[in-house]
Amino acid sequence: MRVVAIGAHPDDVEIGVGGTVHRHVALGHPVTYLIATDGTAGCERDDAARRDEAQTAASVLGVDDVRFLDFEDTDLGDGGAVVSAIESHVTDCDPDRVYVHAAADTHQDHRNCARAAVSATRRDGDVFAYETYSTRPTFSPNHYVSLSAADVEAKLEAIRIHESQTGKTYMDEETIRGLARFRGNRVEATFAEAFEVVRSIDRFDGRG
């Protein structure tokens, strides 16, 4: 199974789908990150520092293919330029599964990244939408990935790499672990990450 995980900012993938990424890598699935913006708005560190954080955090989860689209933080659109940039990389990766932001989100970059990503992956395989700190309460998960304690700890270790963001409340480790425990409780697992299914395809050709 080939996997692409798309985030608006350098820390979004770890926050939303880090445990699941760790599980994919453990199963030998190649994973690629697409990061839409440099994430420098409201941050004292420069874009090079945030890139370094993103690449190091990805490596903690076993991911070495991290691609930056270089759109402006807080001003990400959902039109043709963003769709085309995402689609180009997705076509190159030919994924069986794509993880994207949930569309119901209060952050404009997350919301627009979700819209652009869904358009860009219209010819691809399964598409699942993940939650982050700014996902709206209308998020209604109907797919779960059960996680081990090791998956959750790897996710937290990756999140710790984003030192430029550590003062923000949504980076609190107990909050992140608590959400994983809450989602796990819904499916009789110790921990889980939850997703909305944008598209799911049953295949009988041996792929995926």
Rosetta blueprint (number, residue, H / E / L):
1 M L
2 R L
3 V E
4 V E
5 A E
6 I E
7 G E
8 A L
9 H L
10 P L
11 D L
12 D H
13 V H
14 E H
15 I H
16 G H
17 V H
18 G H
19 G H
20 T H
21 V H
22 H H
23 R H
24 H H
25 V H
26 A H
27 L L
28 G L
29 H L
30 P L
31 V E
32 T E
33 Y E
34 L E
35 I E
36 A E
37 T E
38 D L
39 G L
40 T L
41 A L
42 G L
43 C L
44 E L
45 R L
46 D L
47 D H
48 A H
49 A H
50 R H
51 R H
52 D H
53 E H
54 A H
55 Q H
56 T H
57 A H
58 A H
59 S H
60 V H
61 L L
62 G L
63 V L
64 D L
65 D E
66 V E
67 R E
68 F E
69 L E
70 D E
71 F E
72 E L
73 D L
74 T L
75 D L
76 L L
77 G L
78 D L
79 G L
80 G H
81 A H
82 V H
83 V H
84 S H
85 A H
86 I H
87 E H
88 S H
89 H H
90 V H
91 T H
92 D H
93 C H
94 D L
95 P L
96 D L
97 R E
98 V E
99 Y E
100 V E
101 H E
102 A L
103 A L
104 A L
105 D E
106 T L
107 H L
108 Q H
109 D H
110 H H
111 R H
112 N H
113 C H
114 A H
115 R H
116 A H
117 A H
118 V H
119 S H
120 A H
121 T L
122 R L
123 R L
124 D L
125 G L
126 D E
127 V E
128 F E
129 A E
130 Y E
131 E L
132 T L
133 Y L
134 S L
135 T E
136 R L
137 P L
138 T L
139 F L
140 S L
141 P L
142 N L
143 H E
144 Y E
145 V E
146 S E
147 L E
148 S L
149 A H
150 A H
151 D H
152 V H
153 E H
154 A H
155 K H
156 L H
157 E H
158 A H
159 I H
160 R H
161 I L
162 H L
163 E H
164 S H
165 Q H
166 T L
167 G L
168 K L
169 T H
170 Y H
171 M H
172 D L
173 E H
174 E H
175 T H
176 I H
177 R H
178 G H
179 L H
180 A H
181 R H
182 F H
183 R H
184 G H
185 N H
186 R L
187 V L
188 E L
189 A L
190 T L
191 F E
192 A E
193 E E
194 A E
195 F E
196 E E
197 V E
198 V E
199 R E
200 S L
201 I L
202 D L
203 R L
204 F L
205 D L
206 G L
207 R L
208 G L
